[in-house]
Amino acid sequence: MRAVIQRVSRAAVSVDQEQVGTIDQGLVVLLGIHRDDQQADLDWLVGKIVHLRVFADEAGKMNRSLLDTGYAMLIVSQFTLYGDCRKGRRPGYSTAAGPEQAEALYEGFIKAVQQHGIRTATGRFQAAMALELVNDGPVTLLLDSAKMF
């Protein structure tokens, strides 16, 4: 699993000009699922993200997590994170999970985040979405469960 994580002051995702998910302060997570991903990848990634200390404490240092702040997470499925651009001019997506597997892990990711008590908003799986966000910092991080050890 790959995730691009952005600390935001606000974010919203729309499908067909209808807003389907919105948050104020928190994290936007663009989530890509690999064809070999399993529950262990999901568990590791969720644990890592909800505990990431990327929000300022009283001294202005990045020392607080979503769990510490009560901020929210906007989760958007993004199969293009597994786009392979090494050959030719069009990305290949052969390592991305198929729709059935990807949707099950995407939904599992959302539920696992919610079990930590994090408020969530989401995009719509397999939909063409418009994502608007105000990156706070800017802070943008990349996590990949294939590199967890």
VMD Tcl script that builds the backbone (N, CA, C; Angstrom):
set m [mol new atoms 447]
animate dup $m
set s [atomselect $m all]
$s set {name element resname resid chain x y z} {
  {N N MET 1 A 0.838 -1.174 0.000}
  {CA C MET 1 A 0.000 0.000 0.000}
  {C C MET 1 A 0.877 1.230 0.000}
  {N N ARG 2 A 0.446 2.184 -0.771}
  {CA C ARG 2 A 1.123 3.470 -0.800}
  {C C ARG 2 A 0.140 4.545 -0.395}
  {N N ALA 3 A 0.679 5.531 0.316}
  {CA C ALA 3 A -0.148 6.662 0.704}
  {C C ALA 3 A 0.644 7.945 0.545}
  {N N VAL 4 A 0.026 8.902 -0.107}
  {CA C VAL 4 A 0.523 10.266 -0.108}
  {C C VAL 4 A -0.328 10.989 0.926}
  {N N ILE 5 A 0.367 11.573 1.907}
  {CA C ILE 5 A -0.315 12.187 3.048}
  {C C ILE 5 A -0.025 13.680 3.025}
  {N N GLN 6 A -1.063 14.475 3.108}
  {CA C GLN 6 A -0.891 15.919 3.139}
  {C C GLN 6 A -1.609 16.484 4.354}
  {N N ARG 7 A -0.861 17.295 5.123}
  {CA C ARG 7 A -1.479 17.999 6.249}
  {C C ARG 7 A -2.237 19.185 5.667}
  {N N VAL 8 A -3.492 19.316 6.044}
  {CA C VAL 8 A -4.338 20.346 5.438}
  {C C VAL 8 A -5.050 21.178 6.497}
  {N N SER 9 A -5.400 22.396 6.093}
  {CA C SER 9 A -6.264 23.216 6.939}
  {C C SER 9 A -7.728 23.008 6.555}
  {N N ARG 10 A -7.934 22.514 5.315}
  {CA C ARG 10 A -9.273 22.088 4.886}
  {C C ARG 10 A -9.142 21.335 3.577}
  {N N ALA 11 A -10.118 20.466 3.300}
  {CA C ALA 11 A -10.112 19.697 2.056}
  {C C ALA 11 A -11.521 19.222 1.745}
  {N N ALA 12 A -11.773 19.030 0.465}
  {CA C ALA 12 A -13.077 18.531 0.030}
  {C C ALA 12 A -12.886 17.720 -1.248}
  {N N VAL 13 A -13.723 16.716 -1.411}
  {CA C VAL 13 A -13.718 15.908 -2.623}
  {C C VAL 13 A -15.140 15.886 -3.179}
  {N N SER 14 A -15.228 16.011 -4.505}
  {CA C SER 14 A -16.524 16.054 -5.181}
  {C C SER 14 A -16.567 15.032 -6.304}
  {N N VAL 15 A -17.767 14.539 -6.566}
  {CA C VAL 15 A -18.050 13.655 -7.693}
  {C C VAL 15 A -19.210 14.278 -8.458}
  {N N ASP 16 A -19.029 14.495 -9.741}
  {CA C ASP 16 A -20.057 15.126 -10.575}
  {C C ASP 16 A -20.557 16.427 -9.948}
  {N N GLN 17 A -19.619 17.237 -9.468}
  {CA C GLN 17 A -19.883 18.549 -8.866}
  {C C GLN 17 A -20.685 18.476 -7.570}
  {N N GLU 18 A -20.817 17.282 -7.001}
  {CA C GLU 18 A -21.483 17.111 -5.699}
  {C C GLU 18 A -20.408 16.784 -4.666}
  {N N GLN 19 A -20.342 17.590 -3.619}
  {CA C GLN 19 A -19.360 17.350 -2.574}
  {C C GLN 19 A -19.747 16.092 -1.793}
  {N N VAL 20 A -18.824 15.112 -1.764}
  {CA C VAL 20 A -19.111 13.843 -1.089}
  {C C VAL 20 A -18.307 13.668 0.199}
  {N N GLY 21 A -17.280 14.486 0.394}
  {CA C GLY 21 A -16.485 14.400 1.605}
  {C C GLY 21 A -15.772 15.702 1.870}
  {N N THR 22 A -15.715 16.113 3.136}
  {CA C THR 22 A -15.047 17.350 3.494}
  {C C THR 22 A -14.496 17.254 4.913}
  {N N ILE 23 A -13.349 17.892 5.131}
  {CA C ILE 23 A -12.791 18.000 6.475}
  {C C ILE 23 A -12.230 19.400 6.653}
  {N N ASP 24 A -12.068 19.785 7.903}
  {CA C ASP 24 A -11.308 20.987 8.219}
  {C C ASP 24 A -9.885 20.515 8.490}
  {N N GLN 25 A -9.261 20.929 9.561}
  {CA C GLN 25 A -7.878 20.524 9.817}
  {C C GLN 25 A -7.740 19.021 9.898}
  {N N GLY 26 A -6.631 18.521 9.361}
  {CA C GLY 26 A -6.363 17.092 9.427}
  {C C GLY 26 A -5.419 16.642 8.335}
  {N N LEU 27 A -5.643 15.413 7.883}
  {CA C LEU 27 A -4.807 14.812 6.854}
  {C C LEU 27 A -5.652 14.347 5.681}
  {N N VAL 28 A -5.153 14.591 4.483}
  {CA C VAL 28 A -5.699 13.966 3.281}
  {C C VAL 28 A -4.785 12.794 2.977}
  {N N VAL 29 A -5.389 11.626 2.773}
  {CA C VAL 29 A -4.634 10.424 2.440}
  {C C VAL 29 A -5.089 9.930 1.079}
  {N N LEU 30 A -4.165 9.984 0.100}
  {CA C LEU 30 A -4.399 9.379 -1.203}
  {C C LEU 30 A -3.858 7.965 -1.090}
  {N N LEU 31 A -4.721 6.974 -1.250}
  {CA C LEU 31 A -4.391 5.589 -0.946}
  {C C LEU 31 A -4.350 4.733 -2.203}
  {N N GLY 32 A -3.171 4.152 -2.469}
  {CA C GLY 32 A -3.000 3.222 -3.580}
  {C C GLY 32 A -2.806 1.816 -3.041}
  {N N ILE 33 A -3.406 0.844 -3.701}
  {CA C ILE 33 A -3.357 -0.541 -3.219}
  {C C ILE 33 A -2.701 -1.421 -4.278}
  {N N HIS 34 A -1.678 -2.140 -3.855}
  {CA C HIS 34 A -0.899 -3.032 -4.711}
  {C C HIS 34 A -1.585 -4.393 -4.792}
  {N N ARG 35 A -1.368 -5.086 -5.868}
  {CA C ARG 35 A -2.010 -6.397 -6.049}
  {C C ARG 35 A -1.579 -7.416 -5.004}
  {N N ASP 36 A -0.432 -7.229 -4.358}
  {CA C ASP 36 A 0.041 -8.163 -3.326}
  {C C ASP 36 A -0.293 -7.717 -1.903}
  {N N ASP 37 A -0.976 -6.605 -1.742}
  {CA C ASP 37 A -1.272 -6.094 -0.400}
  {C C ASP 37 A -2.233 -7.008 0.348}
  {N N GLN 38 A -1.992 -7.078 1.653}
  {CA C GLN 38 A -2.812 -7.900 2.542}
  {C C GLN 38 A -3.146 -7.109 3.797}
  {N N GLN 39 A -3.805 -7.755 4.739}
  {CA C GLN 39 A -4.211 -7.106 5.980}
  {C C GLN 39 A -3.022 -6.516 6.737}
  {N N ALA 40 A -1.876 -7.174 6.709}
  {CA C ALA 40 A -0.694 -6.667 7.421}
  {C C ALA 40 A -0.263 -5.306 6.866}
  {N N ASP 41 A -0.377 -5.111 5.560}
  {CA C ASP 41 A -0.041 -3.821 4.956}
  {C C ASP 41 A -1.001 -2.745 5.448}
  {N N LEU 42 A -2.279 -3.086 5.468}
  {CA C LEU 42 A -3.305 -2.163 5.933}
  {C C LEU 42 A -3.065 -1.791 7.394}
  {N N ASP 43 A -2.845 -2.784 8.240}
  {CA C ASP 43 A -2.646 -2.530 9.673}
  {C C ASP 43 A -1.440 -1.635 9.914}
  {N N TRP 44 A -0.330 -1.925 9.217}
  {CA C TRP 44 A 0.876 -1.132 9.393}
  {C C TRP 44 A 0.636 0.317 8.971}
  {N N LEU 45 A 0.015 0.503 7.810}
  {CA C LEU 45 A -0.178 1.842 7.275}
  {C C LEU 45 A -1.126 2.662 8.142}
  {N N VAL 46 A -2.223 2.071 8.566}
  {CA C VAL 46 A -3.161 2.783 9.442}
  {C C VAL 46 A -2.458 3.193 10.734}
  {N N GLY 47 A -1.756 2.251 11.358}
  {CA C GLY 47 A -1.051 2.561 12.600}
  {C C GLY 47 A -0.043 3.674 12.429}
  {N N LYS 48 A 0.683 3.638 11.335}
  {CA C LYS 48 A 1.696 4.662 11.069}
  {C C LYS 48 A 1.050 6.033 10.899}
  {N N ILE 49 A -0.020 6.110 10.107}
  {CA C ILE 49 A -0.629 7.406 9.797}
  {C C ILE 49 A -1.310 8.021 11.015}
  {N N VAL 50 A -2.090 7.261 11.758}
  {CA C VAL 50 A -2.817 7.864 12.885}
  {C C VAL 50 A -1.877 8.315 13.998}
  {N N HIS 51 A -0.667 7.754 14.038}
  {CA C HIS 51 A 0.304 8.130 15.067}
  {C C HIS 51 A 1.361 9.125 14.574}
  {N N LEU 52 A 1.350 9.479 13.284}
  {CA C LEU 52 A 2.343 10.414 12.758}
  {C C LEU 52 A 2.248 11.751 13.479}
  {N N ARG 53 A 3.364 12.217 13.977}
  {CA C ARG 53 A 3.395 13.493 14.698}
  {C C ARG 53 A 3.759 14.602 13.716}
  {N N VAL 54 A 2.728 15.141 13.079}
  {CA C VAL 54 A 2.921 16.163 12.050}
  {C C VAL 54 A 2.184 17.468 12.359}
  {N N PHE 55 A 1.570 17.546 13.533}
  {CA C PHE 55 A 0.853 18.755 13.927}
  {C C PHE 55 A 1.609 19.440 15.065}
  {N N ALA 56 A 1.551 20.748 15.072}
  {CA C ALA 56 A 2.335 21.538 16.025}
  {C C ALA 56 A 1.816 21.398 17.453}
  {N N ASP 57 A 2.771 21.360 18.387}
  {CA C ASP 57 A 2.446 21.417 19.810}
  {C C ASP 57 A 2.510 22.884 20.247}
  {N N GLU 58 A 2.451 23.122 21.550}
  {CA C GLU 58 A 2.454 24.486 22.079}
  {C C GLU 58 A 3.735 25.236 21.722}
  {N N ALA 59 A 4.829 24.528 21.521}
  {CA C ALA 59 A 6.111 25.149 21.178}
  {C C ALA 59 A 6.293 25.309 19.668}
  {N N GLY 60 A 5.298 24.900 18.885}
  {CA C GLY 60 A 5.388 25.018 17.440}
  {C C GLY 60 A 6.120 23.876 16.760}
  {N N LYS 61 A 6.486 22.842 17.501}
  {CA C LYS 61 A 7.177 21.683 16.928}
  {C C LYS 61 A 6.160 20.645 16.479}
  {N N MET 62 A 6.474 19.929 15.396}
  {CA C MET 62 A 5.587 18.856 14.932}
  {C C MET 62 A 5.706 17.701 15.920}
  {N N ASN 63 A 4.791 17.676 16.865}
  {CA C ASN 63 A 4.864 16.718 17.963}
  {C C ASN 63 A 3.522 16.067 18.268}
  {N N ARG 64 A 2.483 16.409 17.501}
  {CA C ARG 64 A 1.143 15.892 17.807}
  {C C ARG 64 A 0.581 15.130 16.604}
  {N N SER 65 A -0.177 14.086 16.907}
  {CA C SER 65 A -0.770 13.226 15.873}
  {C C SER 65 A -2.264 13.515 15.733}
  {N N LEU 66 A -2.888 12.817 14.794}
  {CA C LEU 66 A -4.349 12.893 14.690}
  {C C LEU 66 A -5.004 12.481 16.004}
  {N N LEU 67 A -4.446 11.462 16.633}
  {CA C LEU 67 A -5.006 10.982 17.893}
  {C C LEU 67 A -4.903 12.042 18.982}
  {N N ASP 68 A -3.832 12.830 18.958}
  {CA C ASP 68 A -3.633 13.876 19.969}
  {C C ASP 68 A -4.521 15.086 19.734}
  {N N THR 69 A -4.810 15.372 18.483}
  {CA C THR 69 A -5.491 16.625 18.127}
  {C C THR 69 A -6.995 16.487 17.947}
  {N N GLY 70 A -7.452 15.294 17.589}
  {CA C GLY 70 A -8.872 15.130 17.261}
  {C C GLY 70 A -9.208 15.587 15.855}
  {N N TYR 71 A -8.192 15.859 15.030}
  {CA C TYR 71 A -8.442 16.271 13.659}
  {C C TYR 71 A -8.940 15.079 12.834}
  {N N ALA 72 A -9.362 15.361 11.603}
  {CA C ALA 72 A -10.006 14.364 10.752}
  {C C ALA 72 A -9.079 13.890 9.635}
  {N N MET 73 A -9.531 12.858 8.932}
  {CA C MET 73 A -8.815 12.317 7.784}
  {C C MET 73 A -9.771 12.185 6.606}
  {N N LEU 74 A -9.349 12.703 5.456}
  {CA C LEU 74 A -10.070 12.515 4.199}
  {C C LEU 74 A -9.307 11.469 3.405}
  {N N ILE 75 A -9.971 10.364 3.080}
  {CA C ILE 75 A -9.333 9.219 2.432}
  {C C ILE 75 A -9.876 9.083 1.017}
  {N N VAL 76 A -8.949 9.092 0.052}
  {CA C VAL 76 A -9.326 9.027 -1.360}
  {C C VAL 76 A -8.555 7.891 -2.019}
  {N N SER 77 A -9.264 6.981 -2.657}
  {CA C SER 77 A -8.637 5.882 -3.393}
  {C C SER 77 A -7.908 6.443 -4.612}
  {N N GLN 78 A -6.655 5.978 -4.829}
  {CA C GLN 78 A -5.826 6.543 -5.889}
  {C C GLN 78 A -4.957 5.457 -6.512}
  {N N PHE 79 A -5.531 4.678 -7.435}
  {CA C PHE 79 A -4.777 3.574 -8.039}
  {C C PHE 79 A -3.572 4.067 -8.824}
  {N N THR 80 A -3.586 5.327 -9.254}
  {CA C THR 80 A -2.477 5.843 -10.055}
  {C C THR 80 A -1.175 5.958 -9.259}
  {N N LEU 81 A -1.215 5.770 -7.942}
  {CA C LEU 81 A 0.022 5.749 -7.159}
  {C C LEU 81 A 0.897 4.562 -7.553}
  {N N TYR 82 A 0.307 3.580 -8.218}
  {CA C TYR 82 A 1.079 2.448 -8.726}
  {C C TYR 82 A 1.331 2.554 -10.233}
  {N N GLY 83 A 1.221 3.739 -10.779}
  {CA C GLY 83 A 1.550 3.952 -12.186}
  {C C GLY 83 A 3.046 3.793 -12.412}
  {N N ASP 84 A 3.406 2.967 -13.372}
  {CA C ASP 84 A 4.807 2.728 -13.706}
  {C C ASP 84 A 5.129 3.524 -14.970}
  {N N CYS 85 A 5.992 4.521 -14.818}
  {CA C CYS 85 A 6.311 5.431 -15.921}
  {C C CYS 85 A 7.696 5.193 -16.503}
  {N N ARG 86 A 8.296 4.041 -16.201}
  {CA C ARG 86 A 9.673 3.794 -16.645}
  {C C ARG 86 A 9.786 3.587 -18.155}
  {N N LYS 87 A 8.773 3.030 -18.775}
  {CA C LYS 87 A 8.840 2.755 -20.214}
  {C C LYS 87 A 7.728 3.522 -20.921}
  {N N GLY 88 A 8.033 3.977 -22.104}
  {CA C GLY 88 A 7.017 4.645 -22.920}
  {C C GLY 88 A 6.563 5.958 -22.322}
  {N N ARG 89 A 5.415 6.402 -22.788}
  {CA C ARG 89 A 4.894 7.706 -22.372}
  {C C ARG 89 A 3.570 7.608 -21.627}
  {N N ARG 90 A 3.050 6.402 -21.520}
  {CA C ARG 90 A 1.798 6.213 -20.790}
  {C C ARG 90 A 2.082 5.300 -19.604}
  {N N PRO 91 A 1.639 5.689 -18.397}
  {CA C PRO 91 A 1.884 4.834 -17.225}
  {C C PRO 91 A 1.184 3.486 -17.375}
  {N N GLY 92 A 1.820 2.457 -16.837}
  {CA C GLY 92 A 1.218 1.135 -16.768}
  {C C GLY 92 A 0.764 0.883 -15.331}
  {N N TYR 93 A -0.319 0.171 -15.177}
  {CA C TYR 93 A -0.903 -0.044 -13.857}
  {C C TYR 93 A -1.011 -1.520 -13.493}
  {N N SER 94 A -0.142 -2.336 -14.042}
  {CA C SER 94 A -0.255 -3.784 -13.842}
  {C C SER 94 A 0.005 -4.214 -12.397}
  {N N THR 95 A 0.651 -3.394 -11.594}
  {CA C THR 95 A 0.897 -3.785 -10.197}
  {C C THR 95 A -0.191 -3.295 -9.239}
  {N N ALA 96 A -1.086 -2.459 -9.724}
  {CA C ALA 96 A -2.199 -2.004 -8.888}
  {C C ALA 96 A -3.191 -3.149 -8.696}
  {N N ALA 97 A -3.803 -3.186 -7.533}
  {CA C ALA 97 A -4.812 -4.205 -7.248}
  {C C ALA 97 A -6.012 -4.021 -8.168}
  {N N GLY 98 A -6.663 -5.131 -8.499}
  {CA C GLY 98 A -7.909 -5.071 -9.257}
  {C C GLY 98 A -9.006 -4.442 -8.410}
  {N N PRO 99 A -10.089 -4.020 -9.050}
  {CA C PRO 99 A -11.141 -3.282 -8.347}
  {C C PRO 99 A -11.734 -4.002 -7.131}
  {N N GLU 100 A -11.998 -5.293 -7.237}
  {CA C GLU 100 A -12.628 -6.008 -6.123}
  {C C GLU 100 A -11.713 -6.043 -4.902}
  {N N GLN 101 A -10.454 -6.421 -5.113}
  {CA C GLN 101 A -9.484 -6.465 -4.022}
  {C C GLN 101 A -9.232 -5.063 -3.463}
  {N N ALA 102 A -9.053 -4.101 -4.355}
  {CA C ALA 102 A -8.752 -2.735 -3.923}
  {C C ALA 102 A -9.893 -2.142 -3.107}
  {N N GLU 103 A -11.123 -2.359 -3.536}
  {CA C GLU 103 A -12.259 -1.792 -2.805}
  {C C GLU 103 A -12.368 -2.401 -1.412}
  {N N ALA 104 A -12.147 -3.703 -1.298}
  {CA C ALA 104 A -12.222 -4.353 0.018}
  {C C ALA 104 A -11.153 -3.781 0.961}
  {N N LEU 105 A -9.933 -3.606 0.474}
  {CA C LEU 105 A -8.873 -3.058 1.325}
  {C C LEU 105 A -9.092 -1.573 1.606}
  {N N TYR 106 A -9.591 -0.836 0.650}
  {CA C TYR 106 A -9.925 0.582 0.854}
  {C C TYR 106 A -10.977 0.720 1.955}
  {N N GLU 107 A -12.044 -0.065 1.866}
  {CA C GLU 107 A -13.095 -0.015 2.901}
  {C C GLU 107 A -12.538 -0.472 4.252}
  {N N GLY 108 A -11.671 -1.486 4.242}
  {CA C GLY 108 A -11.045 -1.937 5.475}
  {C C GLY 108 A -10.160 -0.863 6.087}
  {N N PHE 109 A -9.465 -0.113 5.246}
  {CA C PHE 109 A -8.623 0.988 5.717}
  {C C PHE 109 A -9.487 2.034 6.421}
  {N N ILE 110 A -10.580 2.411 5.808}
  {CA C ILE 110 A -11.488 3.411 6.395}
  {C C ILE 110 A -11.981 2.931 7.759}
  {N N LYS 111 A -12.440 1.696 7.832}
  {CA C LYS 111 A -12.955 1.160 9.102}
  {C C LYS 111 A -11.872 1.111 10.170}
  {N N ALA 112 A -10.663 0.731 9.778}
  {CA C ALA 112 A -9.561 0.657 10.746}
  {C C ALA 112 A -9.217 2.043 11.300}
  {N N VAL 113 A -9.236 3.057 10.454}
  {CA C VAL 113 A -8.994 4.424 10.920}
  {C C VAL 113 A -10.093 4.842 11.882}
  {N N GLN 114 A -11.330 4.549 11.536}
  {CA C GLN 114 A -12.459 4.900 12.396}
  {C C GLN 114 A -12.385 4.185 13.746}
  {N N GLN 115 A -11.867 2.969 13.778}
  {CA C GLN 115 A -11.728 2.237 15.037}
  {C C GLN 115 A -10.747 2.913 15.982}
  {N N HIS 116 A -9.888 3.767 15.460}
  {CA C HIS 116 A -8.984 4.564 16.300}
  {C C HIS 116 A -9.687 5.820 16.824}
  {N N GLY 117 A -10.945 6.017 16.441}
  {CA C GLY 117 A -11.689 7.188 16.882}
  {C C GLY 117 A -11.466 8.419 16.019}
  {N N ILE 118 A -10.885 8.233 14.854}
  {CA C ILE 118 A -10.621 9.352 13.941}
  {C C ILE 118 A -11.862 9.593 13.090}
  {N N ARG 119 A -12.288 10.854 13.020}
  {CA C ARG 119 A -13.379 11.219 12.109}
  {C C ARG 119 A -12.863 11.105 10.682}
  {N N THR 120 A -13.652 10.491 9.810}
  {CA C THR 120 A -13.228 10.303 8.428}
  {C C THR 120 A -14.253 10.861 7.454}
  {N N ALA 121 A -13.744 11.252 6.310}
  {CA C ALA 121 A -14.556 11.571 5.146}
  {C C ALA 121 A -13.868 10.832 4.001}
  {N N THR 122 A -14.618 10.542 2.944}
  {CA C THR 122 A -14.044 9.757 1.854}
  {C C THR 122 A -14.501 10.287 0.503}
  {N N GLY 123 A -13.743 9.839 -0.478}
  {CA C GLY 123 A -14.177 10.009 -1.850}
  {C C GLY 123 A -15.113 8.856 -2.184}
  {N N ARG 124 A -15.301 8.610 -3.462}
  {CA C ARG 124 A -16.150 7.513 -3.906}
  {C C ARG 124 A -15.292 6.580 -4.753}
  {N N PHE 125 A -15.224 5.327 -4.369}
  {CA C PHE 125 A -14.360 4.359 -5.038}
  {C C PHE 125 A -14.687 4.273 -6.522}
  {N N GLN 126 A -13.676 4.290 -7.367}
  {CA C GLN 126 A -13.734 4.183 -8.830}
  {C C GLN 126 A -14.452 5.342 -9.512}
  {N N ALA 127 A -14.679 6.423 -8.812}
  {CA C ALA 127 A -15.320 7.581 -9.438}
  {C C ALA 127 A -14.259 8.575 -9.881}
  {N N ALA 128 A -14.595 9.363 -10.887}
  {CA C ALA 128 A -13.762 10.505 -11.247}
  {C C ALA 128 A -14.056 11.584 -10.218}
  {N N MET 129 A -13.019 12.013 -9.502}
  {CA C MET 129 A -13.215 12.937 -8.384}
  {C C MET 129 A -12.433 14.215 -8.598}
  {N N ALA 130 A -12.930 15.291 -8.012}
  {CA C ALA 130 A -12.213 16.557 -7.945}
  {C C ALA 130 A -11.846 16.768 -6.482}
  {N N LEU 131 A -10.558 16.928 -6.216}
  {CA C LEU 131 A -10.069 17.088 -4.856}
  {C C LEU 131 A -9.527 18.502 -4.688}
  {N N GLU 132 A -10.055 19.196 -3.696}
  {CA C GLU 132 A -9.575 20.535 -3.364}
  {C C GLU 132 A -9.000 20.480 -1.964}
  {N N LEU 133 A -7.805 21.072 -1.790}
  {CA C LEU 133 A -7.227 21.091 -0.455}
  {C C LEU 133 A -6.322 22.291 -0.289}
  {N N VAL 134 A -6.162 22.675 0.966}
  {CA C VAL 134 A -5.202 23.699 1.325}
  {C C VAL 134 A -4.149 22.991 2.160}
  {N N ASN 135 A -2.981 22.767 1.536}
  {CA C ASN 135 A -1.880 22.067 2.192}
  {C C ASN 135 A -1.293 23.012 3.229}
  {N N ASP 136 A -1.239 22.556 4.463}
  {CA C ASP 136 A -0.774 23.350 5.595}
  {C C ASP 136 A 0.695 23.067 5.837}
  {N N GLY 137 A 1.536 24.031 5.566}
  {CA C GLY 137 A 2.961 23.870 5.818}
  {C C GLY 137 A 3.817 24.398 4.682}
  {N N PRO 138 A 3.856 23.780 3.550}
  {CA C PRO 138 A 3.200 22.518 3.196}
  {C C PRO 138 A 3.904 21.319 3.835}
  {N N VAL 139 A 3.099 20.337 4.196}
  {CA C VAL 139 A 3.605 19.056 4.700}
  {C C VAL 139 A 3.017 17.966 3.823}
  {N N THR 140 A 3.885 17.247 3.115}
  {CA C THR 140 A 3.480 16.132 2.256}
  {C C THR 140 A 4.447 14.987 2.488}
  {N N LEU 141 A 3.915 13.807 2.773}
  {CA C LEU 141 A 4.732 12.629 3.068}
  {C C LEU 141 A 4.289 11.460 2.203}
  {N N LEU 142 A 5.216 10.553 1.937}
  {CA C LEU 142 A 4.932 9.340 1.177}
  {C C LEU 142 A 5.256 8.140 2.051}
  {N N LEU 143 A 4.298 7.244 2.209}
  {CA C LEU 143 A 4.507 5.988 2.940}
  {C C LEU 143 A 4.216 4.832 2.000}
  {N N ASP 144 A 4.995 3.758 2.154}
  {CA C ASP 144 A 4.823 2.569 1.331}
  {C C ASP 144 A 5.017 1.350 2.220}
  {N N SER 145 A 3.989 0.511 2.337}
  {CA C SER 145 A 4.069 -0.647 3.218}
  {C C SER 145 A 5.127 -1.648 2.749}
  {N N ALA 146 A 5.516 -1.601 1.473}
  {CA C ALA 146 A 6.582 -2.483 0.995}
  {C C ALA 146 A 7.927 -2.108 1.594}
  {N N LYS 147 A 7.995 -0.928 2.173}
  {CA C LYS 147 A 9.233 -0.438 2.779}
  {C C LYS 147 A 9.098 -0.324 4.295}
  {N N MET 148 A 8.201 -1.124 4.880}
  {CA C MET 148 A 7.952 -0.999 6.317}
  {C C MET 148 A 9.082 -1.516 7.178}
  {N N PHE 149 A 9.935 -2.353 6.631}
  {CA C PHE 149 A 11.047 -2.890 7.438}
  {C C PHE 149 A 12.363 -2.581 6.799}
}
mol reanalyze $m
mol bondsrecalc $m
mol representation Tube
mol addrep $m
